[in-house]
Amino acid sequence: MAPAEQDVLAVREQLFHERVRECIICALLFASLYILCHFIITHFKKHTDFTAVHDDEDAAVNRIALGLCTFTLAVALGAVLLLPFSIISNEVLLSFPQNYYIQWLNGSLIHGLWNLVFLFSNLSLVFLMPFAYFFTESEGFAGSKKGIMARVYETSVVLLLLTLLVLGMVWVASAIIGNDAASRQSLYDLWEYYLPYLYSCISLFGVLLLLLCTPFGLSTMFTVTGKLLVKPRLLEDLDEQLSCTRLEEAAVSHRI
């Protein structure tokens, strides 16, 4: 075998090992987030929501909905922690550039994590969360055989109709605003235009809601904290308190 072919095979083998390593790291990180989110949801949920269900079918539906919600929460938590993880990994690589054991914190891993978070975020936002909601509310089509698959069929049909309705409304709004042929044909750019645009709009709505609710939450937090904590008496006037106590004592003695 020629040296050039050996070099090509060595490079391909190295790329393969790096890809396998990145897949294992991503799987371990997501599994850790999934387990953490499962404990969080099971801690805050009501016990009658998923466990105390007498019907086996309803129990299975609730478990599936719990799994979908846990997956979505894990993706959301991963999206929140991705930026700090990127910053910390970059600082660690700059601090220890020659350390062999931390070379897996490279740009390829961070770029792959960003792509996975973006993909799963759109998947959770567009499909998983609406599917979980409609799946828990479904009962199967009238006249069909009862079971899990009947609920899956009904949920899939309802979700498909909702998707067509939303896409139709967005297409009509884009055609009205743009009023040209390019805007009417932009529906075909579903993956490149509509999903990132929808993701950005919902993210903007979440940020505005956070900015709106944060002042009320802080005021409520300080109000509750002020009721629970005892106020310090360092700045109180003791002479004034003594005079008030003497006046109260004199008033009580006068009444007696």
Secondary structure, 3 states (H helix, E strand, C coil): CCHHHHHHHHHHHHHHHHHHHHHHHHHHHHHHHHHHHHHHHHHHCCHHHHCCCCCHHHHHHHHHHHHHHHHHHHHHHHHHHHHHHHHHHHHHHHHCCCCHHHCCCCHHHHHHHHHHHHHHHHHHHHHHHHHHHHHHHCCCCCCCCCCHHHHHHHHHHHHHHHHHHHHHHHHHHHHHHHCCHHHHHHHHCHHHHHHHHHHHHHHHHHHHHHHHHHHHHHHHHHHHHHHHCCCCCCCCCHHHHHHHHHHHHHHHHHHC
